[in-house]
Structures are given as structure tokens and as C-alpha cells.
Amino acid sequence: MVAAAERIWLGELLNAFAFIGAGGHHAGRDFFGGYCCFNDVAIAIERLRKVHGLRRVAILDTDAHHGDGTRDIYRDDPTVLHICLCGSDYVSADGTKVDVAVYRRCFEAGARSDEVYLEAAEAACAKRVPDFRPDLLVWYFGFDGHRGDYGDLGLTATCYNGIVHLVLDLAGQVCGGRLLVVLGGGSRADLASSLIPPIIACLADAAG
């Protein structure tokens, strides 16, 4: 994943999908959990910072669970915008750490959960990301919220296909299209094989 991030930063790739097979967003400075031993996104960010001069990065975390490890690492860092769709609402004083409560809304929405979740993602990002002006956008993509997976929020491919277009549009607006998509939670191979290829296809289309 670090190599993919570097190739994006160096202009060798416009975007990339990091098919890493294990999540990292529950790994903090001095703890791990949820099968996350190392915070892959943080490692990539720090490599770009120290070697290539990355200044500001925005992370959209749509894994079904809160990215507590990522939040722990960057809690007091105003150069990292961390937006997490989870079970609680929170906005830090400087506006760079944002939690959006979607669990109950999705459960109550039933068949409309895709629409409700996507609207929440759009509302959280539409102004914040352009105003923040990141050099790189990261989408931490977990499909564990898909209907029938362990974090079931009733979501389907419709939601994830909407989010990939959202992040591609935002990356095009604010950071020259530089977008890193990182695979997070999700346990079902059948879902992975049906959900991931269309997302990669969208990224490829955007890269020309």
C-alpha cells in the first residue's frame, strides 16, 4: 500500500486500490484491535510526509466500525481531516475530526439504507473536503456494512458505487485526482468478488 501511495504522489498513478486483505484502522499508537495490528493508512501517510513532503490529507472511513486507531494517531493533528461514518456524532473544535452517526438511520431506513448512508457521506464531505484542500484523499473502504456481512447496515453495491463516484469527484476538485482506496473490513469472498471489481473499474475509467 505504501508503494501505491508513493506512485500516486509521484504522478506515476492517478489513483489506486490497495487490496491488502486486512484492515488497519483499529490500530493506534500503542494498541491494536479488530485484527488490525498495524495502521496501514497511517504508515503510508507518514512515509509520504517524511520522504515526499505531503502536507494535508483527508480520510473518509466507511468501514462499518469506528476508525478508533486512526483517530488516536491523528487526534491532535490539524493537517489530517478524518471523517468516519459510524455510530456516534462528533466534531472536534477545529473541525478536522468528524464522526457521523449512521447506524440507527440505516436500520430505521430499511430498504432505503443505501440512500441514507450515501446522503450522510455526501453531507459530511461536500464542504469539508474542498475547504480543507488536502494534497491526497484516502477512502478507507470496508464492505462489512453490506447486507449479510458481519457489520450489516443493510447496504448494497448501490451505496459503494455511489461513494466511489463521490470520492473521485472530490479528488478531482481538490487534489488533482490523487485518490487512494484502501480495503478495510468485510468477510465474505462472494461480496468481495462482486463489489470490488466495479470500484476498480471506476478508478481505471477516471485515470483514463
PEZI-V37370 format. One record per pair of residues at least 6 apart in sequence whose ideal C-beta (glycine too) atoms are under 7 Angstrom apart, sorted by the first residue. I is the first residue (numbers start at 1). J is the second residue. Records with the same first field share a line. If there is no record, write none. Layout:
BEGIN
I=J + J
END
This chain:
BEGIN
1=18 + 20 + 40 + 44 + 182
2=43 + 44 + 47
4=16 + 18 + 180
5=44 + 47 + 48 + 180
6=47 + 48 + 52
7=13 + 16
8=15 + 16 + 178 + 180
9=48 + 52 + 54 + 136
14=177 + 178 + 206 + 207
15=177 + 179 + 203 + 206 + 207
16=180
17=181 + 199 + 200 + 203
18=180 + 181 + 182 + 183
19=183
20=40 + 182 + 183
21=183
22=35
23=34 + 35 + 36 + 63 + 142 + 184 + 185
24=36 + 38 + 39 + 40 + 41
25=36 + 39 + 41 + 61 + 63 + 67 + 69 + 70 + 140 + 184
26=32 + 33 + 34 + 36 + 68 + 69
27=36 + 37 + 38 + 39 + 69
28=68 + 69 + 72 + 73
29=72 + 73
34=65
36=69
39=69 + 70 + 73
40=182
41=59 + 70 + 138 + 140 + 182
42=70 + 73
45=54 + 57
48=54
54=135 + 136
55=79 + 135
56=79 + 132 + 133 + 134 + 135
57=80 + 134 + 135 + 136 + 138
58=81 + 129 + 132 + 134 + 137
59=70 + 80 + 81 + 82 + 83 + 138 + 140
60=83 + 121 + 125 + 139 + 140 + 167
61=67 + 70 + 83 + 84 + 85 + 140
62=85 + 121 + 140 + 141 + 142 + 163
63=140 + 142 + 144 + 184 + 185
64=142 + 144 + 145 + 151 + 153 + 185
65=86 + 151 + 185
66=84 + 86 + 87 + 99
67=82 + 84 + 140
70=82
71=82 + 97
74=80 + 82
75=97
78=94 + 96
80=96
81=96 + 128 + 129 + 132 + 134
82=96 + 97
83=98 + 124 + 125 + 128
84=99
85=100 + 102 + 120 + 121
86=99 + 101
87=101 + 103
88=99 + 101
89=99 + 100 + 101
90=99
91=98
98=124 + 128
100=120 + 124
102=117 + 120
103=153
105=116 + 120
106=113 + 116 + 117 + 153 + 154
109=116
110=154
113=153 + 154 + 155
114=155 + 156 + 158 + 159
117=153 + 155 + 159
118=159 + 162 + 163
121=163 + 166
122=166
125=166 + 170
129=137 + 170 + 174
130=173 + 174
133=174
134=174 + 175
135=175
136=175 + 178 + 180
137=167 + 170 + 171 + 175 + 178 + 179
138=180 + 182
139=167 + 179 + 181
140=182 + 184
141=181 + 182 + 183 + 184
142=184 + 185 + 186
143=149 + 160 + 186 + 191 + 192 + 195
144=150 + 151 + 185 + 186 + 187
145=151 + 152 + 153 + 155
146=155 + 156 + 191
147=154 + 155 + 156
148=188
149=186 + 187 + 188 + 191
150=187
151=185
157=194 + 195 + 198
160=195 + 199
161=198
164=199 + 202
165=202
167=179
168=179 + 202 + 206
171=177 + 178 + 179
177=206
181=199 + 203
186=192
END
